[in-house]
Amino acid sequence: MIDWEMVGDGYYVHESICVKCGYRFIHVRPTDVLLKDCECGKCGLTGFVIKTGQEIDDMEVAEE
């Protein structure tokens, strides 16, 4: 099981969603960066990203 709260040296890994546009994504961010300072990868707005609470191990991974 992946520890989605803390991975490696000072990074968080979790699923996030932008509450403004609905874009869901796997988020990797340094521990010193707050969610309120994160930018949505789709709409580009800052301050609307939250964690979904979805466990990464439970998610289906799309194959390329």
PDB file with one MODEL, atoms N, CA, C and O in Angstrom:
MODEL        1
ATOM      1  N   MET A   1       0.836  -1.188   0.000  1.00  0.00           N
ATOM      2  CA  MET A   1       0.000   0.000   0.000  1.00  0.00           C
ATOM      3  C   MET A   1       0.885   1.257   0.000  1.00  0.00           C
ATOM      4  O   MET A   1       1.854   1.348   0.754  1.00  0.00           O
ATOM      5  N   ILE A   2       0.541   2.199  -0.841  1.00  0.00           N
ATOM      6  CA  ILE A   2       1.272   3.458  -0.912  1.00  0.00           C
ATOM      7  C   ILE A   2       0.869   4.338   0.258  1.00  0.00           C
ATOM      8  O   ILE A   2      -0.320   4.480   0.547  1.00  0.00           O
ATOM      9  N   ASP A   3       1.845   4.931   0.933  1.00  0.00           N
ATOM     10  CA  ASP A   3       1.537   5.918   1.967  1.00  0.00           C
ATOM     11  C   ASP A   3       1.248   7.224   1.250  1.00  0.00           C
ATOM     12  O   ASP A   3       2.164   8.000   0.974  1.00  0.00           O
ATOM     13  N   TRP A   4      -0.019   7.473   0.945  1.00  0.00           N
ATOM     14  CA  TRP A   4      -0.393   8.623   0.129  1.00  0.00           C
ATOM     15  C   TRP A   4      -0.213   9.950   0.842  1.00  0.00           C
ATOM     16  O   TRP A   4      -0.255  11.002   0.205  1.00  0.00           O
ATOM     17  N   GLU A   5      -0.016   9.920   2.141  1.00  0.00           N
ATOM     18  CA  GLU A   5       0.200  11.176   2.875  1.00  0.00           C
ATOM     19  C   GLU A   5       1.645  11.667   2.749  1.00  0.00           C
ATOM     20  O   GLU A   5       1.880  12.872   2.661  1.00  0.00           O
ATOM     21  N   MET A   6       2.612  10.750   2.739  1.00  0.00           N
ATOM     22  CA  MET A   6       4.001  11.193   2.725  1.00  0.00           C
ATOM     23  C   MET A   6       4.833  10.203   1.925  1.00  0.00           C
ATOM     24  O   MET A   6       4.909   9.029   2.289  1.00  0.00           O
ATOM     25  N   VAL A   7       5.441  10.641   0.871  1.00  0.00           N
ATOM     26  CA  VAL A   7       6.266   9.781   0.035  1.00  0.00           C
ATOM     27  C   VAL A   7       7.606  10.457  -0.179  1.00  0.00           C
ATOM     28  O   VAL A   7       7.679  11.644  -0.497  1.00  0.00           O
ATOM     29  N   GLY A   8       8.670   9.678   0.000  1.00  0.00           N
ATOM     30  CA  GLY A   8       9.999  10.205  -0.265  1.00  0.00           C
ATOM     31  C   GLY A   8      10.410  11.286   0.713  1.00  0.00           C
ATOM     32  O   GLY A   8       9.952  11.332   1.855  1.00  0.00           O
ATOM     33  N   ASP A   9      11.274  12.144   0.241  1.00  0.00           N
ATOM     34  CA  ASP A   9      11.828  13.202   1.072  1.00  0.00           C
ATOM     35  C   ASP A   9      11.007  14.474   0.960  1.00  0.00           C
ATOM     36  O   ASP A   9      11.311  15.352   0.152  1.00  0.00           O
ATOM     37  N   GLY A  10       9.976  14.568   1.769  1.00  0.00           N
ATOM     38  CA  GLY A  10       9.229  15.813   1.856  1.00  0.00           C
ATOM     39  C   GLY A  10       8.190  16.057   0.789  1.00  0.00           C
ATOM     40  O   GLY A  10       7.981  17.202   0.389  1.00  0.00           O
ATOM     41  N   TYR A  11       7.526  15.005   0.314  1.00  0.00           N
ATOM     42  CA  TYR A  11       6.467  15.170  -0.679  1.00  0.00           C
ATOM     43  C   TYR A  11       5.190  14.492  -0.220  1.00  0.00           C
ATOM     44  O   TYR A  11       5.229  13.439   0.417  1.00  0.00           O
ATOM     45  N   TYR A  12       4.047  15.105  -0.549  1.00  0.00           N
ATOM     46  CA  TYR A  12       2.739  14.486  -0.365  1.00  0.00           C
ATOM     47  C   TYR A  12       2.272  13.972  -1.722  1.00  0.00           C
ATOM     48  O   TYR A  12       2.497  14.617  -2.746  1.00  0.00           O
ATOM     49  N   VAL A  13       1.623  12.814  -1.727  1.00  0.00           N
ATOM     50  CA  VAL A  13       1.015  12.265  -2.938  1.00  0.00           C
ATOM     51  C   VAL A  13      -0.421  11.890  -2.586  1.00  0.00           C
ATOM     52  O   VAL A  13      -0.649  11.094  -1.675  1.00  0.00           O
ATOM     53  N   HIS A  14      -1.385  12.455  -3.299  1.00  0.00           N
ATOM     54  CA  HIS A  14      -2.792  12.174  -3.033  1.00  0.00           C
ATOM     55  C   HIS A  14      -3.625  12.570  -4.237  1.00  0.00           C
ATOM     56  O   HIS A  14      -3.149  13.276  -5.126  1.00  0.00           O
ATOM     57  N   GLU A  15      -4.885  12.108  -4.264  1.00  0.00           N
ATOM     58  CA  GLU A  15      -5.783  12.544  -5.322  1.00  0.00           C
ATOM     59  C   GLU A  15      -6.403  13.869  -4.897  1.00  0.00           C
ATOM     60  O   GLU A  15      -6.811  14.041  -3.748  1.00  0.00           O
ATOM     61  N   SER A  16      -6.464  14.794  -5.834  1.00  0.00           N
ATOM     62  CA  SER A  16      -7.047  16.107  -5.577  1.00  0.00           C
ATOM     63  C   SER A  16      -8.133  16.392  -6.601  1.00  0.00           C
ATOM     64  O   SER A  16      -8.212  15.748  -7.647  1.00  0.00           O
ATOM     65  N   ILE A  17      -8.967  17.371  -6.277  1.00  0.00           N
ATOM     66  CA  ILE A  17      -9.990  17.839  -7.205  1.00  0.00           C
ATOM     67  C   ILE A  17     -10.080  19.361  -7.099  1.00  0.00           C
ATOM     68  O   ILE A  17      -9.963  19.928  -6.013  1.00  0.00           O
ATOM     69  N   CYS A  18     -10.287  20.001  -8.227  1.00  0.00           N
ATOM     70  CA  CYS A  18     -10.520  21.446  -8.248  1.00  0.00           C
ATOM     71  C   CYS A  18     -12.026  21.655  -8.089  1.00  0.00           C
ATOM     72  O   CYS A  18     -12.806  21.201  -8.927  1.00  0.00           O
ATOM     73  N   VAL A  19     -12.431  22.328  -7.039  1.00  0.00           N
ATOM     74  CA  VAL A  19     -13.859  22.533  -6.792  1.00  0.00           C
ATOM     75  C   VAL A  19     -14.466  23.579  -7.735  1.00  0.00           C
ATOM     76  O   VAL A  19     -15.685  23.739  -7.789  1.00  0.00           O
ATOM     77  N   LYS A  20     -13.625  24.273  -8.462  1.00  0.00           N
ATOM     78  CA  LYS A  20     -14.117  25.276  -9.419  1.00  0.00           C
ATOM     79  C   LYS A  20     -14.508  24.631 -10.756  1.00  0.00           C
ATOM     80  O   LYS A  20     -15.574  24.918 -11.299  1.00  0.00           O
ATOM     81  N   CYS A  21     -13.631  23.750 -11.286  1.00  0.00           N
ATOM     82  CA  CYS A  21     -13.901  23.167 -12.604  1.00  0.00           C
ATOM     83  C   CYS A  21     -14.155  21.653 -12.568  1.00  0.00           C
ATOM     84  O   CYS A  21     -14.567  21.081 -13.577  1.00  0.00           O
ATOM     85  N   GLY A  22     -13.914  20.993 -11.416  1.00  0.00           N
ATOM     86  CA  GLY A  22     -14.187  19.571 -11.284  1.00  0.00           C
ATOM     87  C   GLY A  22     -13.083  18.648 -11.752  1.00  0.00           C
ATOM     88  O   GLY A  22     -13.276  17.433 -11.787  1.00  0.00           O
ATOM     89  N   TYR A  23     -11.935  19.186 -12.112  1.00  0.00           N
ATOM     90  CA  TYR A  23     -10.808  18.384 -12.603  1.00  0.00           C
ATOM     91  C   TYR A  23     -10.196  17.569 -11.458  1.00  0.00           C
ATOM     92  O   TYR A  23      -9.823  18.122 -10.424  1.00  0.00           O
ATOM     93  N   ARG A  24     -10.097  16.242 -11.656  1.00  0.00           N
ATOM     94  CA  ARG A  24      -9.493  15.340 -10.661  1.00  0.00           C
ATOM     95  C   ARG A  24      -8.126  14.911 -11.160  1.00  0.00           C
ATOM     96  O   ARG A  24      -7.951  14.643 -12.349  1.00  0.00           O
ATOM     97  N   PHE A  25      -7.147  14.843 -10.252  1.00  0.00           N
ATOM     98  CA  PHE A  25      -5.788  14.486 -10.654  1.00  0.00           C
ATOM     99  C   PHE A  25      -4.994  13.959  -9.468  1.00  0.00           C
ATOM    100  O   PHE A  25      -5.330  14.219  -8.313  1.00  0.00           O
ATOM    101  N   ILE A  26      -3.933  13.213  -9.773  1.00  0.00           N
ATOM    102  CA  ILE A  26      -2.999  12.768  -8.752  1.00  0.00           C
ATOM    103  C   ILE A  26      -2.035  13.921  -8.520  1.00  0.00           C
ATOM    104  O   ILE A  26      -1.411  14.430  -9.451  1.00  0.00           O
ATOM    105  N   HIS A  27      -1.929  14.311  -7.286  1.00  0.00           N
ATOM    106  CA  HIS A  27      -1.194  15.508  -6.902  1.00  0.00           C
ATOM    107  C   HIS A  27       0.072  15.112  -6.142  1.00  0.00           C
ATOM    108  O   HIS A  27       0.003  14.390  -5.148  1.00  0.00           O
ATOM    109  N   VAL A  28       1.207  15.579  -6.607  1.00  0.00           N
ATOM    110  CA  VAL A  28       2.483  15.401  -5.915  1.00  0.00           C
ATOM    111  C   VAL A  28       2.989  16.802  -5.614  1.00  0.00           C
ATOM    112  O   VAL A  28       3.234  17.597  -6.521  1.00  0.00           O
ATOM    113  N   ARG A  29       3.144  17.094  -4.320  1.00  0.00           N
ATOM    114  CA  ARG A  29       3.562  18.450  -3.942  1.00  0.00           C
ATOM    115  C   ARG A  29       4.510  18.394  -2.762  1.00  0.00           C
ATOM    116  O   ARG A  29       4.413  17.488  -1.934  1.00  0.00           O
ATOM    117  N   PRO A  30       5.425  19.345  -2.671  1.00  0.00           N
ATOM    118  CA  PRO A  30       6.314  19.412  -1.510  1.00  0.00           C
ATOM    119  C   PRO A  30       5.514  19.664  -0.229  1.00  0.00           C
ATOM    120  O   PRO A  30       4.461  20.301  -0.267  1.00  0.00           O
ATOM    121  N   THR A  31       6.007  19.170   0.887  1.00  0.00           N
ATOM    122  CA  THR A  31       5.287  19.312   2.150  1.00  0.00           C
ATOM    123  C   THR A  31       5.163  20.762   2.601  1.00  0.00           C
ATOM    124  O   THR A  31       4.284  21.080   3.402  1.00  0.00           O
ATOM    125  N   ASP A  32       6.014  21.638   2.111  1.00  0.00           N
ATOM    126  CA  ASP A  32       5.933  23.038   2.528  1.00  0.00           C
ATOM    127  C   ASP A  32       4.970  23.871   1.668  1.00  0.00           C
ATOM    128  O   ASP A  32       4.822  25.070   1.901  1.00  0.00           O
ATOM    129  N   VAL A  33       4.316  23.247   0.680  1.00  0.00           N
ATOM    130  CA  VAL A  33       3.332  23.934  -0.160  1.00  0.00           C
ATOM    131  C   VAL A  33       1.931  23.573   0.341  1.00  0.00           C
ATOM    132  O   VAL A  33       1.569  22.398   0.391  1.00  0.00           O
ATOM    133  N   LEU A  34       1.160  24.574   0.705  1.00  0.00           N
ATOM    134  CA  LEU A  34      -0.204  24.363   1.196  1.00  0.00           C
ATOM    135  C   LEU A  34      -1.167  24.160   0.027  1.00  0.00           C
ATOM    136  O   LEU A  34      -0.940  24.672  -1.069  1.00  0.00           O
ATOM    137  N   LEU A  35      -2.246  23.408   0.270  1.00  0.00           N
ATOM    138  CA  LEU A  35      -3.240  23.199  -0.777  1.00  0.00           C
ATOM    139  C   LEU A  35      -3.831  24.512  -1.277  1.00  0.00           C
ATOM    140  O   LEU A  35      -4.124  24.646  -2.465  1.00  0.00           O
ATOM    141  N   LYS A  36      -4.005  25.467  -0.395  1.00  0.00           N
ATOM    142  CA  LYS A  36      -4.586  26.754  -0.812  1.00  0.00           C
ATOM    143  C   LYS A  36      -3.684  27.512  -1.778  1.00  0.00           C
ATOM    144  O   LYS A  36      -4.124  28.456  -2.434  1.00  0.00           O
ATOM    145  N   ASP A  37      -2.416  27.097  -1.864  1.00  0.00           N
ATOM    146  CA  ASP A  37      -1.473  27.737  -2.775  1.00  0.00           C
ATOM    147  C   ASP A  37      -1.285  26.949  -4.071  1.00  0.00           C
ATOM    148  O   ASP A  37      -0.495  27.346  -4.928  1.00  0.00           O
ATOM    149  N   CYS A  38      -2.009  25.830  -4.220  1.00  0.00           N
ATOM    150  CA  CYS A  38      -1.859  24.980  -5.400  1.00  0.00           C
ATOM    151  C   CYS A  38      -2.758  25.447  -6.532  1.00  0.00           C
ATOM    152  O   CYS A  38      -3.871  25.927  -6.314  1.00  0.00           O
ATOM    153  N   GLU A  39      -2.247  25.294  -7.748  1.00  0.00           N
ATOM    154  CA  GLU A  39      -2.956  25.710  -8.954  1.00  0.00           C
ATOM    155  C   GLU A  39      -3.553  24.491  -9.648  1.00  0.00           C
ATOM    156  O   GLU A  39      -2.913  23.443  -9.727  1.00  0.00           O
ATOM    157  N   CYS A  40      -4.755  24.624 -10.142  1.00  0.00           N
ATOM    158  CA  CYS A  40      -5.404  23.563 -10.910  1.00  0.00           C
ATOM    159  C   CYS A  40      -4.690  23.414 -12.249  1.00  0.00           C
ATOM    160  O   CYS A  40      -4.379  24.406 -12.908  1.00  0.00           O
ATOM    161  N   GLY A  41      -4.433  22.176 -12.644  1.00  0.00           N
ATOM    162  CA  GLY A  41      -3.760  21.919 -13.910  1.00  0.00           C
ATOM    163  C   GLY A  41      -4.638  22.138 -15.133  1.00  0.00           C
ATOM    164  O   GLY A  41      -4.133  22.200 -16.254  1.00  0.00           O
ATOM    165  N   LYS A  42      -5.937  22.253 -14.933  1.00  0.00           N
ATOM    166  CA  LYS A  42      -6.849  22.457 -16.060  1.00  0.00           C
ATOM    167  C   LYS A  42      -7.265  23.917 -16.218  1.00  0.00           C
ATOM    168  O   LYS A  42      -7.050  24.514 -17.273  1.00  0.00           O
ATOM    169  N   CYS A  43      -7.862  24.496 -15.168  1.00  0.00           N
ATOM    170  CA  CYS A  43      -8.368  25.874 -15.294  1.00  0.00           C
ATOM    171  C   CYS A  43      -7.326  26.921 -14.875  1.00  0.00           C
ATOM    172  O   CYS A  43      -7.468  28.101 -15.196  1.00  0.00           O
ATOM    173  N   GLY A  44      -6.271  26.484 -14.153  1.00  0.00           N
ATOM    174  CA  GLY A  44      -5.193  27.396 -13.794  1.00  0.00           C
ATOM    175  C   GLY A  44      -5.463  28.281 -12.594  1.00  0.00           C
ATOM    176  O   GLY A  44      -4.641  29.135 -12.264  1.00  0.00           O
ATOM    177  N   LEU A  45      -6.610  28.096 -11.927  1.00  0.00           N
ATOM    178  CA  LEU A  45      -6.934  28.921 -10.773  1.00  0.00           C
ATOM    179  C   LEU A  45      -6.275  28.379  -9.505  1.00  0.00           C
ATOM    180  O   LEU A  45      -6.110  27.169  -9.347  1.00  0.00           O
ATOM    181  N   THR A  46      -5.911  29.267  -8.626  1.00  0.00           N
ATOM    182  CA  THR A  46      -5.280  28.917  -7.357  1.00  0.00           C
ATOM    183  C   THR A  46      -6.295  29.053  -6.232  1.00  0.00           C
ATOM    184  O   THR A  46      -7.117  29.969  -6.226  1.00  0.00           O
ATOM    185  N   GLY A  47      -6.224  28.112  -5.265  1.00  0.00           N
ATOM    186  CA  GLY A  47      -7.062  28.214  -4.084  1.00  0.00           C
ATOM    187  C   GLY A  47      -8.316  27.354  -4.104  1.00  0.00           C
ATOM    188  O   GLY A  47      -9.114  27.417  -3.170  1.00  0.00           O
ATOM    189  N   PHE A  48      -8.509  26.554  -5.147  1.00  0.00           N
ATOM    190  CA  PHE A  48      -9.712  25.735  -5.259  1.00  0.00           C
ATOM    191  C   PHE A  48      -9.420  24.238  -5.217  1.00  0.00           C
ATOM    192  O   PHE A  48     -10.324  23.429  -5.424  1.00  0.00           O
ATOM    193  N   VAL A  49      -8.164  23.856  -4.950  1.00  0.00           N
ATOM    194  CA  VAL A  49      -7.764  22.448  -4.938  1.00  0.00           C
ATOM    195  C   VAL A  49      -7.934  21.879  -3.534  1.00  0.00           C
ATOM    196  O   VAL A  49      -7.465  22.462  -2.556  1.00  0.00           O
ATOM    197  N   ILE A  50      -8.614  20.724  -3.444  1.00  0.00           N
ATOM    198  CA  ILE A  50      -8.777  20.018  -2.174  1.00  0.00           C
ATOM    199  C   ILE A  50      -8.437  18.545  -2.380  1.00  0.00           C
ATOM    200  O   ILE A  50      -8.432  18.055  -3.509  1.00  0.00           O
ATOM    201  N   LYS A  51      -8.153  17.844  -1.285  1.00  0.00           N
ATOM    202  CA  LYS A  51      -7.925  16.406  -1.349  1.00  0.00           C
ATOM    203  C   LYS A  51      -9.276  15.698  -1.397  1.00  0.00           C
ATOM    204  O   LYS A  51     -10.218  16.103  -0.715  1.00  0.00           O
ATOM    205  N   THR A  52      -9.373  14.627  -2.213  1.00  0.00           N
ATOM    206  CA  THR A  52     -10.633  13.893  -2.321  1.00  0.00           C
ATOM    207  C   THR A  52     -10.795  12.873  -1.208  1.00  0.00           C
ATOM    208  O   THR A  52     -11.922  12.524  -0.857  1.00  0.00           O
ATOM    209  N   GLY A  53      -9.707  12.390  -0.650  1.00  0.00           N
ATOM    210  CA  GLY A  53      -9.774  11.337   0.353  1.00  0.00           C
ATOM    211  C   GLY A  53      -9.734   9.948  -0.256  1.00  0.00           C
ATOM    212  O   GLY A  53      -9.676   8.954   0.468  1.00  0.00           O
ATOM    213  N   GLN A  54      -9.763   9.868  -1.580  1.00  0.00           N
ATOM    214  CA  GLN A  54      -9.683   8.587  -2.287  1.00  0.00           C
ATOM    215  C   GLN A  54      -8.301   7.985  -2.093  1.00  0.00           C
ATOM    216  O   GLN A  54      -7.288   8.641  -2.337  1.00  0.00           O
ATOM    217  N   GLU A  55      -8.267   6.726  -1.650  1.00  0.00           N
ATOM    218  CA  GLU A  55      -7.000   6.025  -1.494  1.00  0.00           C
ATOM    219  C   GLU A  55      -6.425   5.724  -2.872  1.00  0.00           C
ATOM    220  O   GLU A  55      -7.137   5.220  -3.740  1.00  0.00           O
ATOM    221  N   ILE A  56      -5.164   6.023  -3.081  1.00  0.00           N
ATOM    222  CA  ILE A  56      -4.536   5.802  -4.374  1.00  0.00           C
ATOM    223  C   ILE A  56      -4.506   4.323  -4.722  1.00  0.00           C
ATOM    224  O   ILE A  56      -4.659   3.978  -5.894  1.00  0.00           O
ATOM    225  N   ASP A  57      -4.316   3.439  -3.758  1.00  0.00           N
ATOM    226  CA  ASP A  57      -4.275   2.005  -4.022  1.00  0.00           C
ATOM    227  C   ASP A  57      -5.611   1.471  -4.510  1.00  0.00           C
ATOM    228  O   ASP A  57      -5.641   0.419  -5.148  1.00  0.00           O
ATOM    229  N   ASP A  58      -6.715   2.154  -4.237  1.00  0.00           N
ATOM    230  CA  ASP A  58      -8.048   1.711  -4.646  1.00  0.00           C
ATOM    231  C   ASP A  58      -8.401   2.151  -6.069  1.00  0.00           C
ATOM    232  O   ASP A  58      -9.404   1.698  -6.621  1.00  0.00           O
ATOM    233  N   MET A  59      -7.595   3.022  -6.664  1.00  0.00           N
ATOM    234  CA  MET A  59      -7.931   3.596  -7.952  1.00  0.00           C
ATOM    235  C   MET A  59      -7.463   2.701  -9.088  1.00  0.00           C
ATOM    236  O   MET A  59      -6.452   2.008  -8.971  1.00  0.00           O
ATOM    237  N   GLU A  60      -8.205   2.721 -10.187  1.00  0.00           N
ATOM    238  CA  GLU A  60      -7.780   2.003 -11.379  1.00  0.00           C
ATOM    239  C   GLU A  60      -6.781   2.868 -12.130  1.00  0.00           C
ATOM    240  O   GLU A  60      -6.961   4.078 -12.267  1.00  0.00           O
ATOM    241  N   VAL A  61      -5.732   2.227 -12.612  1.00  0.00           N
ATOM    242  CA  VAL A  61      -4.689   2.943 -13.352  1.00  0.00           C
ATOM    243  C   VAL A  61      -4.900   2.691 -14.831  1.00  0.00           C
ATOM    244  O   VAL A  61      -4.962   1.543 -15.270  1.00  0.00           O
ATOM    245  N   ALA A  62      -5.011   3.761 -15.597  1.00  0.00           N
ATOM    246  CA  ALA A  62      -5.198   3.638 -17.038  1.00  0.00           C
ATOM    247  C   ALA A  62      -3.864   3.311 -17.705  1.00  0.00           C
ATOM    248  O   ALA A  62      -2.840   3.923 -17.398  1.00  0.00           O
ATOM    249  N   GLU A  63      -3.885   2.357 -18.604  1.00  0.00           N
ATOM    250  CA  GLU A  63      -2.675   1.984 -19.332  1.00  0.00           C
ATOM    251  C   GLU A  63      -2.610   2.806 -20.601  1.00  0.00           C
ATOM    252  O   GLU A  63      -3.620   3.022 -21.271  1.00  0.00           O
ATOM    253  N   GLU A  64      -1.407   3.265 -20.926  1.00  0.00           N
ATOM    254  CA  GLU A  64      -1.233   4.072 -22.143  1.00  0.00           C
ATOM    255  C   GLU A  64      -0.992   3.191 -23.334  1.00  0.00           C
ATOM    256  O   GLU A  64      -0.823   3.690 -24.446  1.00  0.00           O
TER     257      GLU A  64
ENDMDL
END
